[in-house]
Amino acid sequence: MKHIPILALIAGLAACATTPMVTDMAAEPETPILITSSSDAEPGQLVRFVGVAYDAKLSAIVVSDSFSLYCIELDEWPGEVNGQTVEVTGRLEVTDQYAATVNAKGEISQGTSGGDWLLRGVEWRAVE
């Protein structure tokens, strides 16, 4: 009989320890940041950017007077969009993955100059 109060205490503590905490807080959706140049940009940000849509060898690209973004998951723009103003939204990255390289003979491969700004998970719309 001596052990009954101790067992009741242990059972009560165990029940409290396993009670899950429930919160009703929905995460706020992330709002894209409007960027106009590389000085506004930070890798990892969800961004919005407005420029002219073109097709490049690497992928679809959006170009403004001061900045270019490769929409790396789009091979090319639909024909009617190429050369038109678009607004793109996506996750920003910067990479040297597509930079040209020089081999032992001094030959330069095809590629970019490096430090390329990319968007992943691109959503876009034409701007009139």
Residue pairs with C-beta under 8 A, 6 or more apart in sequence:
30 46
31 46
32 46
32 47
32 48
32 89
33 40
33 45
33 46
33 47
33 48
34 40
34 47
34 48
34 49
35 41
35 45
35 47
35 48
35 49
35 67
35 92
36 49
36 64
36 66
36 67
37 64
37 66
37 67
38 66
38 67
38 117
41 47
41 67
41 92
41 94
41 117
42 92
43 92
43 93
43 94
44 91
44 92
44 93
45 91
45 92
46 89
46 90
46 91
46 92
47 89
47 90
47 91
47 92
47 119
48 87
48 88
48 89
49 62
49 64
49 67
49 69
49 87
49 88
49 89
49 119
50 62
50 64
50 85
50 86
50 87
50 88
50 127
51 62
51 63
51 64
51 67
51 68
51 69
51 85
51 86
51 88
52 62
52 63
52 64
52 83
52 84
52 85
52 86
53 60
53 61
53 62
53 77
53 81
53 82
53 83
53 84
53 85
53 86
53 124
54 60
54 61
54 62
54 63
54 77
54 82
54 83
55 61
55 76
55 77
55 82
56 70
57 110
58 70
58 72
58 98
58 112
58 116
59 70
59 71
59 72
59 73
59 74
59 75
59 76
60 70
60 71
60 74
60 75
60 76
60 77
61 68
61 69
61 70
61 71
62 68
62 69
62 71
62 86
62 88
67 117
68 117
69 88
69 92
69 117
69 118
69 119
70 116
70 117
70 118
70 119
71 88
71 90
71 118
71 119
71 122
71 124
72 118
72 119
72 120
73 120
73 121
73 122
74 122
76 82
77 86
81 126
84 126
84 127
85 126
85 127
85 128
86 124
86 125
86 126
86 127
87 124
87 125
87 127
88 119
88 122
88 123
88 124
89 119
89 122
89 123
89 124
90 119
90 120
90 121
90 122
90 123
91 119
91 120
91 121
92 117
92 118
92 119
93 117
93 118
93 119
93 120
94 115
94 116
94 117
94 118
95 116
95 118
96 114
96 115
96 116
97 116
98 111
98 112
98 114
98 116
99 111
99 112
99 113
99 114
99 115
99 116
100 108
100 109
100 110
100 111
100 112
100 113
100 114
101 108
101 109
101 111
102 108
102 109
103 109
